[in-house]
């Protein structure tokens, strides 16, 4: 009898445990209408595309927010992994969440300086490693992707090959520069002569074109033409030439050269044959009049001398009569 009673007690204990387990399972939906009895996880990240600045001196980092949620009735330890081709990426390696909890974390993506404009895919995965202390060998990762774009920027340098340009009247000459596209993509540049109207008032004109397209890292010689008119003024002035990026008009460089000219010569009076004859005729008449005047003065002087001499002789005869 004692052995039979012991067996009955064991059965009653096991039945009690079974009812407790059944009760827990029945009450589980009441804990959360969305909670799963199976280990599971959900993941969301900002989709983007997210822009990354890569110009010299930029931090070249993009931070993207993600949210991971424990959708089960278990306490879960969740591992996080990130990957990308072309970017350095990082995120927390693991998280522990209570049933129904969620948390936010950041995925960091870093690029290289001066990277060309392009789009990168970043993949983020969350996997349940353990639930309620038990390993989950069949749990599949939850994966989401987002995009990161490296942004184009403008940067370039300009140096003048021509230091001083000496111009004669009615001539044209070229002024040369070296342009280096230091941006991370193809660009072209507009060219502006500063104080152009003032230089044109001095008798100069300019033939200026855009530079054309330059690839990233490309160097290109560039020339503009300066022309001096026939009445150009004497000049010794510094000319500023402004180069402006067509991709980003806020980026520009200025280079200078010296423009010199001796100016147009003084005008020479040119006379026609009739005018020349009149002038020479006038000179001849004037010379003749001067000659006649000189002869007239000379004759009057000689006459006066004769009159004076006769007067003296007459006085001498008068003196003889007195004797």
Order of alpha helices (4+ residues) and beta strands (2+ residues): alpha-beta-beta-beta-beta-beta-beta-beta-beta-beta-beta-beta-beta-beta-beta-alpha-beta-beta-beta-beta-alpha
